[in-house]
Amino acid sequence: MTKLMNRDEFRSALEEAIKGKSANKAPFSVAWASGKLSRDHLARWAENHYHYVGPFADYLGYIYANTPEQYTEAKDFLLQNMYEEELGGDRHTDLLIRFAEACGTTRERVENPDNMSPTTRGLQSWCYAMAMREHPVVAVAALVVGLESQVPSIYRKQTPVLREKYGFTDEEVEFFDLHIVSDEIHGERGYQIVLELADTVELQQRCLKVCEIGAQMRLLYTTALYYDYVVDELPIDQLDMGQAA
């Protein structure tokens, strides 16, 4: 019978649930990190990514509404995260659109949901389902630990290339610089909430499962971008998939 894990055991299990499923392993990410994507490819990424991360404050709002009053620190974290997404300085989606426009697309195309792929729509729907229907601690595990905590490791590989290979300015890549810092903080706070509040065997096991699924969903989403937009111009045998990590 599965037993209740202590914090160290549970932390290791959460990290193991995500391990090996990083979106860095997707061919789109490999092509990006090696500077082989065109600006048009990056524009398609931005048009899709907007519909995944654009509603992030909405996801958090549903979790907040479902979080019991006594979980004060968790509710404070969710509010702060929502504030940073929408009100704390530049709205994060505006920074993403600034990058998209630098890639050659328009705000109108980015905001139009007809320009996201079916796989992106699936990821967005999964995020809404987790936020609206799951136990709030499980939802934090899915969206903050399983998804958001991955972001710094992904953007650390991609952002230098945007400057060095593509010549984007600091202002144009501010979206990435911001999330390398903020999502490292958010990811760790998400871990701490899950470690503290997943206090039954059932909750721990559900958190582990949704972390694994969340990582798989982001990997699937990023892989689909390659096959939807890139593969005809850049066959996979032209990528060094061994560099993915």
C-alpha positions in Angstrom: 0.0 0.0 0.0 1.3 3.5 -0.9 2.3 5.5 2.2 2.3 9.2 2.9 5.6 10.6 1.9 7.6 13.2 3.9 8.4 16.5 2.2 11.8 15.3 0.9 10.4 12.1 -0.6 7.5 14.0 -2.1 9.7 16.7 -3.6 11.9 14.1 -5.2 8.8 12.3 -6.5 7.3 15.5 -8.0 10.6 16.2 -9.8 10.8 12.7 -11.0 7.3 12.9 -12.4 8.4 15.8 -14.7 11.9 14.5 -15.5 12.5 13.4 -19.0 9.4 15.2 -20.3 10.8 18.7 -20.7 9.6 20.7 -23.7 13.3 21.2 -24.4 13.2 17.7 -25.9 10.7 18.8 -28.6 12.1 19.3 -32.1 10.7 22.8 -32.2 12.7 23.7 -29.1 15.9 22.0 -30.5 15.5 24.0 -33.8 15.0 27.2 -31.8 18.0 26.7 -29.5 20.2 25.9 -32.5 19.0 29.0 -34.4 17.4 27.1 -37.3 13.9 28.5 -37.0 12.8 31.5 -39.2 11.1 34.6 -37.8 7.9 33.2 -39.4 8.2 30.1 -37.4 8.7 32.2 -34.2 5.6 34.2 -35.2 3.5 31.0 -35.4 4.9 30.1 -31.9 3.8 33.4 -30.5 0.4 33.2 -32.1 -0.1 29.8 -30.4 1.6 30.6 -27.1 -0.7 33.6 -26.5 -3.7 31.2 -26.3 -1.9 29.0 -23.8 -0.5 31.6 -21.5 -2.9 34.5 -22.2 -5.6 33.0 -19.9 -3.1 32.1 -17.1 -4.6 34.7 -14.8 -8.0 33.1 -15.5 -6.8 29.7 -14.6 -5.4 31.0 -11.4 -8.6 32.9 -10.7 -10.6 29.6 -10.8 -8.1 27.9 -8.5 -8.4 30.9 -6.1 -12.2 30.6 -6.1 -11.9 26.9 -5.2 -9.3 27.4 -2.5 -10.5 27.1 1.1 -10.2 30.3 3.2 -7.8 28.7 5.7 -5.2 28.2 2.9 -4.1 31.8 3.4 -0.6 31.6 1.9 -1.8 29.7 -1.1 -4.5 32.3 -1.8 -2.0 35.1 -1.4 0.3 33.4 -3.9 -2.4 33.0 -6.4 -3.5 36.7 -6.1 0.1 37.8 -6.4 0.7 35.7 -9.5 -2.5 37.0 -11.1 -1.5 40.6 -10.3 1.9 40.1 -11.9 0.4 38.6 -15.0 -2.1 41.5 -15.6 -1.2 44.6 -13.5 2.3 44.5 -12.1 4.1 46.6 -14.7 3.6 45.6 -18.4 0.9 43.0 -18.9 2.7 39.8 -19.8 0.6 39.2 -22.9 1.5 42.6 -24.2 5.2 41.7 -23.9 4.4 38.5 -25.9 2.6 40.5 -28.5 5.6 42.9 -28.7 7.8 39.9 -29.5 5.3 38.6 -32.0 5.2 41.9 -33.9 9.0 41.9 -34.0 8.7 38.5 -35.7 6.4 39.9 -38.4 2.9 39.0 -37.3 0.2 41.4 -35.9 -1.7 41.8 -32.7 -4.9 40.9 -34.5 -3.5 37.6 -35.7 -2.1 36.8 -32.3 -5.4 37.5 -30.5 -7.5 35.6 -33.1 -8.2 32.1 -31.7 -8.5 30.7 -35.2 -4.7 30.9 -35.5 -4.0 28.4 -32.8 -3.4 24.7 -33.6 -5.7 22.0 -32.3 -3.0 20.8 -29.9 -2.7 24.3 -28.5 -6.5 24.4 -28.0 -6.2 21.0 -26.2 -3.5 22.4 -23.8 -5.6 25.5 -23.1 -8.7 23.3 -22.4 -6.7 21.0 -20.1 -5.5 24.0 -18.1 -9.1 25.3 -17.7 -10.3 21.8 -16.7 -7.6 21.5 -14.1 -8.3 25.0 -12.7 -12.1 24.7 -12.6 -12.7 21.0 -11.6 -9.7 19.8 -9.6 -8.9 20.1 -5.9 -7.0 23.4 -5.7 -3.8 21.8 -4.5 -3.9 19.4 -7.4 -4.6 22.3 -9.7 -1.5 24.1 -8.4 0.6 21.0 -8.9 -0.7 20.7 -12.5 -0.3 24.3 -13.6 2.4 25.8 -11.5 4.7 22.7 -10.8 4.0 20.7 -13.9 3.9 23.6 -16.4 5.2 26.9 -15.0 8.2 25.6 -13.1 9.6 24.3 -16.5 9.7 27.8 -18.0 13.2 29.0 -16.8 15.0 26.0 -18.1 13.3 26.3 -21.5 13.8 30.1 -21.9 17.4 30.0 -20.7 18.2 27.9 -23.8 16.1 30.0 -26.2 16.6 33.6 -25.1 20.4 34.0 -25.9 19.8 32.7 -29.4 17.1 35.4 -29.9 19.7 38.1 -29.3 22.8 36.5 -30.8 21.4 34.7 -33.9 18.2 36.7 -34.7 19.2 40.1 -33.5 16.2 40.9 -31.4 16.6 43.8 -29.0 16.3 43.6 -25.2 12.9 45.3 -25.4 11.6 42.7 -27.9 12.7 39.7 -25.8 11.6 41.2 -22.4 8.8 38.5 -22.2 11.5 35.8 -22.0 13.8 37.7 -19.6 10.9 38.4 -17.2 9.7 34.8 -17.1 13.1 33.3 -16.5 13.1 35.2 -13.2 9.4 35.3 -12.2 8.6 31.7 -13.1 11.5 30.4 -11.1 10.0 32.1 -8.1 6.5 31.0 -8.9 7.6 27.4 -9.5 9.3 27.2 -6.2 6.3 28.7 -4.4 4.1 26.2 -6.2 6.3 23.4 -4.9 6.0 24.6 -1.4 2.2 24.9 -1.5 1.9 21.4 -2.8 4.5 20.0 -0.4 2.6 21.5 2.6 -1.0 21.0 1.6 -1.0 17.7 -0.2 -1.4 16.0 3.2 -3.0 12.7 2.3 -1.8 9.7 0.2 -4.6 10.4 -2.3 -3.7 14.0 -2.7 0.0 13.3 -3.1 -0.7 10.6 -5.7 -3.1 12.9 -7.7 -0.5 15.7 -7.6 2.2 13.4 -8.9 -0.1 12.2 -11.8 -1.1 15.7 -12.9 2.5 16.9 -12.8 3.4 14.1 -15.1 0.5 14.8 -17.4 1.2 18.6 -17.4 4.8 18.0 -18.5 3.6 15.6 -21.2 1.0 18.2 -22.4 3.6 20.9 -22.8 6.0 18.6 -24.6 3.2 17.5 -26.9 2.1 21.1 -27.5 5.7 22.1 -28.4 6.2 19.1 -30.6 3.0 19.8 -32.5 4.3 23.3 -33.4 7.2 21.7 -35.2 4.9 19.3 -37.2 2.3 22.0 -37.9 4.6 24.8 -39.0 8.3 23.7 -39.5 8.8 20.1 -40.7 8.3 20.8 -44.4 11.0 23.4 -44.4 13.3 21.8 -41.8 13.2 18.0 -41.8 13.9 16.3 -38.5 17.1 14.6 -39.8 18.6 18.1 -40.0 18.2 18.6 -36.3 20.6 17.3 -33.6 18.0 15.7 -31.4 20.8 14.5 -29.1 21.3 18.0 -27.7 17.7 18.0 -26.2 17.7 18.0 -22.4 
